[in-house]
Amino acid sequence: MNSPNNPSKEYVENYDKIIRRIFPCYDEILSLIAKKTPKKTDKALIYGCGTGNEILALDKKNIQVIHGVDSSNLMLEEASKKTNH
């Protein structure tokens, strides 16, 4: 069954395309997240990290520790592959 807590593998693999179709300004949102994160931030928690796009955005800020949390193990696996975290 495909649900937010238990998405299908196909959904997870296509999530980045889907989210950008729903939110055409998604990349701008990611840039804004990085821009508005205080410079002296050394730790971050991304709740609902999905495939790790927010983690990648914050990686550019040289934050020492970034943790991603998601209710879906498949999303966490994808985020881990994408971000090396």
N, C-alpha and C positions, 0 to 999 in steps of 0.2 A: 504494500500500500504506500502511495506517495503522499506524504504530509510534511509540514515544516519540520517536525521532529524526526521524521524518517523518510527523507527524500530518496528518490531512486538514483541509482548510479548515473543514469542518463541525465537526470536533472542537474546533478552536481557537476557533471562534465560540461554542461551548457549554461551553468549559472551566470558566468561572467557576461555572456551574450544576452541572456534574458534580462539581467539587472540593467544593462545599458539600454536595452530596448524600452524597458519600463521607465527608467530615469535617464533620458538623453544627456543630462548634465552630470552624470555619475562621476566622470573623471574630474570635473570641476569640484565636486563635493569632496573627493579624495584629496585634491590639492588644498582645499580649504581646511580640511582636518589637519593636514601637516602644517599649514601656515599658521593656524590658530593655536597649535600646541606650543606651550611656553618653551623657550630655548633651554632652560635649565632642567627640563624634564629628563629623568634618567630611568624611569620605569613607567610602563603603560599596560593597561588591561583593556583588551578589546572584547566586549561582551557581545556575542552574536557575530563572531568573526567571519562566518561563511567560508569562502575560499581563500581568505587572507589578504584581500585587497587593501584594507585599512592598515594591516600590519606592514605591507610593502610601502605604503605611503609614509608611515612613521619611521620605517627603516632609514629613509633618506635624512631623517633628523638626527641620526646617530644616537638613538636612544639605546641605552645599555641592555635593558631587559624589557621584552615585549611578550606578554602572554595573551593568547587567544583562547576564548571559551565559546563553545557552540554546543547546542543540544544534539547535533548530528555528528556521529563518528565519521561518516563519509565526508562531511564538510571539513572536519578537523584534519582528516588524512590529506585532502586536497590542499588545504592551507599549509600543512607541514611540507608537502612536496614543493609547493610554489615558493615558500618563504625560507626554507631551510631552518625553521625554528622548531 
